[in-house]
Amino acid sequence: MIAYVYNTDTMVIAAQIKGDDNKSIETKFSECFDSDNYGLTYSPAFGAADGCITDGDFETIDVRG
């Protein structure tokens, strides 16, 4: 499964985290990102109103076993 890390001010995707389950993804998010400035979503709704924005230039973090 894949989750997306986004900047809560700009809604721009900063990274994607690939993991086997929610727990592994959310643990890695907590280790790497400040939750005051970044959010985590499994459904980014690219292009929708209030959805996340991607420029294709983001980090991929793989925590799959």
Sine and cosine of phi, psi and omega as CSV:
sin_phi,cos_phi,sin_psi,cos_psi,sin_omega,cos_omega
0.00,0.00,0.36,-0.93,-0.05,-1.00
-0.79,-0.61,0.67,-0.74,0.13,-0.99
-0.83,-0.56,0.42,-0.91,-0.03,-1.00
-0.90,-0.45,0.71,-0.71,0.06,-1.00
-0.99,-0.17,0.78,-0.63,-0.04,-1.00
-0.75,-0.66,0.47,-0.89,0.07,-1.00
-0.96,0.26,0.82,-0.57,-0.10,-1.00
-0.95,0.32,-0.32,0.95,0.04,-1.00
-1.00,0.10,-0.70,0.71,-0.11,-0.99
-0.98,-0.19,-0.27,0.96,-0.06,-1.00
0.93,0.38,0.23,0.97,0.02,-1.00
-0.99,0.14,0.72,-0.70,0.03,-1.00
-0.92,0.38,0.80,-0.60,0.02,-1.00
-0.99,-0.17,-0.49,0.87,-0.05,-1.00
-0.28,-0.96,0.30,-0.95,0.22,-0.98
-0.84,-0.55,0.61,-0.79,0.02,-1.00
-0.89,-0.46,0.84,-0.55,0.05,-1.00
-0.98,-0.20,0.79,-0.62,-0.01,-1.00
-0.54,-0.84,0.16,-0.99,0.01,-1.00
-0.98,0.18,-0.45,0.89,-0.03,-1.00
-0.41,-0.91,0.15,-0.99,-0.03,-1.00
-0.86,0.51,-0.64,0.76,-0.06,-1.00
-0.87,0.49,-0.72,0.69,-0.01,-1.00
-0.91,0.42,-0.63,0.78,0.02,-1.00
-0.92,0.40,-0.73,0.68,-0.06,-1.00
-0.94,0.35,-0.52,0.86,0.09,-1.00
-0.91,0.42,-0.72,0.70,0.01,-1.00
-0.90,0.43,-0.64,0.77,0.06,-1.00
-0.85,0.53,-0.72,0.69,-0.01,-1.00
-0.89,0.45,-0.58,0.82,0.00,-1.00
-0.95,0.32,-0.55,0.83,-0.19,-0.98
-0.96,-0.26,-0.34,0.94,-0.15,-0.99
-0.76,-0.65,0.53,-0.85,0.06,-1.00
-0.99,0.10,0.90,-0.43,-0.08,-1.00
-0.94,0.33,-0.13,0.99,0.11,-0.99
-0.97,0.24,-0.43,0.90,-0.06,-1.00
-0.90,-0.43,-0.26,0.97,-0.05,-1.00
-0.77,-0.63,0.54,-0.84,0.07,-1.00
-0.86,-0.50,0.21,-0.98,0.00,-1.00
-0.80,-0.60,0.73,-0.68,0.03,-1.00
-0.64,-0.77,0.54,-0.84,0.09,-1.00
-0.99,-0.14,-0.18,0.98,-0.02,-1.00
-0.71,-0.71,1.00,0.02,-0.14,-0.99
-0.96,0.26,-0.28,0.96,0.00,-1.00
0.75,0.66,0.80,0.60,0.02,-1.00
-0.81,0.58,0.73,-0.68,0.06,-1.00
0.99,0.11,-0.23,0.97,0.02,-1.00
-0.99,0.12,0.33,-0.94,0.07,-1.00
-0.85,0.53,0.76,-0.65,-0.03,-1.00
0.91,0.41,0.26,0.97,0.03,-1.00
-1.00,0.08,0.11,-0.99,0.00,-1.00
-0.97,0.22,0.40,-0.92,-0.02,-1.00
-0.91,-0.42,0.68,-0.73,0.06,-1.00
-0.78,-0.63,0.65,-0.76,0.12,-0.99
-0.94,-0.34,0.11,0.99,0.02,-1.00
0.99,0.15,-0.07,1.00,-0.05,-1.00
-0.95,-0.31,0.98,0.18,0.02,-1.00
-0.62,-0.79,0.35,-0.94,-0.03,-1.00
-0.98,0.21,0.60,-0.80,0.13,-0.99
-0.93,-0.37,0.82,-0.57,0.01,-1.00
-0.91,-0.40,0.85,-0.53,-0.05,-1.00
-0.94,-0.34,0.91,-0.42,0.02,-1.00
-0.91,-0.42,0.29,0.96,0.00,-1.00
-0.93,0.36,0.60,-0.80,-0.04,-1.00
-0.93,0.37,0.00,0.00,0.00,0.00
